[in-house]
Structure formats: C-alpha cells, structure tokens
Amino acid sequence: MVHDQRPLQPRAPQWLGAMRIGRWYRLSGDRPDLGLPATSAGTRYLSDCDPARDLGLNPARRPFAILRRLTGHYVHAPWSGRNGFPGITEAWNGAVLATRLGDSGSLLVFGGGHNDYFGSDVHAFDIARREWGRISDGFTRGGPEEYGAGAFYPNAEYPDGSPLPPHTYGYVQYDEVGNDYLILKGNTELGPHPRAVAIPHMFNLDRRQWRRGPLHDSAILNFGGFTTWDTSRRVLWGHSGDDGAGNAFIGFCPDGAHADGTFGRWGPLYPSKFPGIANHNAMQMDPTRDVIVALVHQRDALFAINPSDPAAPAVPLRSSGLRSGIAECAAFEYAPSLDRLIYYSPEDGAAFHTIAAPHGSGWSSLIAGEWRWKRYIGAGLNPVEDAKAISRHASNWRHTFGRFRVVSWGSVDVALLIRHIDTPVYGLRLN
C-alpha cells in the first residue's frame, strides 16, 4: 500500500510551556492542572466513550433495561462481558501513542479479553485538545450468543472485520509511516477459556479500517507477551509469554497485500529467549544504537537482543545506579531528546527511572558496559494515588503496559499516563 509521507513529529500543544520539568500534572478531566479549563463535557474521561451508553448502539428493549435507563442506571450491552467497559484498562490492556492522529498526537486504547470485555471499540485521547473520543464503534450488531464463550471466529475477527479484543498486554504498537495501530496476536474465541492465535491486525487511522494479517501456524502468542516497533526495519518484534506453551520470538512487517485478503508478512520464528520467565515483561528498541533492550522482572535485570541477529540468545546486561526492583506489567520507553530509556511502574508511585546506555555504539560495547539507572521522584501529585482516590474501577492499579508513553515535541520529551476509565490523563515533562 502507498503510505502518506507527511511529517511524523506532531506539533507541541499550547499547554506544554506551562509544564515544569519533573512534575506530574492532570491534563484532562473536570479539574486539570496548569490553569487549564475543564475538558469539554462528554470528552473528559475515557468512560464518556463507552458504546454501551450510546442509545443508538445499545437501545434498551426489555422493560427492566428501560427502567434502569430511565432511572439513570447503567444498561449492559451484549458485548459488555463480565466487567463491562472498565475492562478496557483493568483487564491487562495497554495503549499506544499515535503521532499522526491529532495536531499533537493521540493515545489509543483497545482491548478486552477472557470474560472481561468483548467490545472491539477503539478510543483516542487527543493530546492537544485533551479530549477523549470513540473513533470506532466496533462490532455492536450482535446478539448475546455472538460474544464470549461459544462464539468462535476462525480469523480472530467479528463479522464487521474488527478483531476480537484480547488482553493486549504489551502486544500493541504504532507504525507512524503507515499510521496504523498494530496488534500482534488475536483470539478466535473469548470467554473463560479464550483461544489465542498468531493472527495480527492493523487499524489504519486515516481510513478507520481494520486489516488482518496472515495466520502463523507455528507461533504460539499466548498470554503475557510483549513487543517493540523497529522503525528502520519496519518490523514489529514480538515475544510470547509463557502461559499456554508460548514459544516465540518473531517479527511481523505490516507491508504488502495477499490474494487471500490478508496483509503483511511474518519473519522467521525463533524460540523463546526467556523460557519460563517471559510473562509480563517489556522490551524497547533503542533506535540510536540499534539494540532491543528487554526488562525481565523475574531476573530483576536488563537483557539485550540484537535485531541484526535475531536468532542469537538474549544477553544479560550490567546495571548500575540507584533503582527500584523491576516490576511485572511495567512500561518501557525511549526518550529521543534525552537519549535515555525510561522505566515506569505504578508500584513506584510518582517515581520514574532513566537508563543511559554505555559509551560506544557497537554491539560489543553495549553488552560489556554498564547501563546506568537514575531514579527521579516526580514532584507534585502522585498519579497512582490520585487516580485511586478518584476512580471507581482501580482494580488492577499495578498494571501499566503501554498506557505510559513518551511523546517528543521538538527537543522536549513528555511522559503521558492513562490510569483508569474515569481518571484524568497525567503528564510529566522529562526535560
């Protein structure tokens, strides 16, 4: 397909200049910081986008549902699952930063999994406008029997072409050239015993349409996996979790179309680089040094993967400096202006860590030198505790995955954080 070659770096939002370095702020909601006005009603929180609240998508037909709606109560939809819309954040799900959606970029949220949530809706937080919006309704025409246990879809997508929403974990990334949201794995069935399958999907933000990738019949991309986007190679590198016999380190390129209606191509399948310790890790491409760095929480250590030699084992790295223990379900980003990796876990509250690479850019220097950690305590509010105090849905507060992202505007790097469906988006200026 032909890609739009517009500039990839978004424009800085007007409120950026008011941010002090190293301080957390509420950017949205009814009481934002920085002297900002409340976000427009109906767009303040992710919960405002819940398709079950849309009368056109989820009409109340039965007397009990009609009464609930008339009295201001929530009416569940066929796709609500056990936990309803809060599952889009609480059920082991991440997010991506889409630099080409909105003037300053957007954060995208999609996901469900198991019995938690069956909706395939996609939502975007417009960073410049500080507003949430639903950019795709997903599959909302089905009856109860078309969602969850017993509703089997061999191509891991509903009749409208949108994918069944898995727990996304760290399986989602963004391709800024194609302007695509990427998810490496799929599910052919949801419910208490979901069936994972190596079928990727891509959501194009220009056309607001999903595309399906081909099935890889040997890769097992099950629960707890993680990915990173390699811009120079145009490869989504993915590592499976351990659960359900996960077995893969593999790359997927979203380019190209096939006669069977699928898009993209798989690279060679390599065995797990972290057998028995792969669940809920994270990895991040350092594009300056062309190395993938992985966080492995069960070893409390960093490992390096060489994307030029993907068959080679992961190499443990030496760390120095003051740091917390590496937590599961954490976030791992690269800040290009700082030229640092950024580690964040909600278990550290307002704190975050920068990681500086060793001197030198060759592979031998990177694996022999020390990766230098530095811990910072964000000033101002603690976003984790602040969100807990606000939210009615903070059931999995230790999870972050990709809901912490770093956006760059010119020479400034800013961390953005989504906590729960009914809390503000938080921001912290890194430099």
PyMOL commands that set and color helices and strands:
alter all, ss='L'
color gray80, all
select helices_A, chain A and resi 14-18+46-49+51-53+63-70+87-90+144-146+243-245+346-348+363-368+383-390+401-403
alter helices_A, ss='H'
color red, helices_A
select strands_A, chain A and resi 23-26+95-98+106-109+122-126+131-136+172-175+180-183+186-189+195-197+201-204+209-212+226-230+235-239+249-257+263-270+282-286+291-296+301-305+315-316+318-320+331-335+340-344+351-356+370-377+379-380+404-409+412-418+425-429
alter strands_A, ss='S'
color yellow, strands_A
deselect
rebuild
show_as cartoon
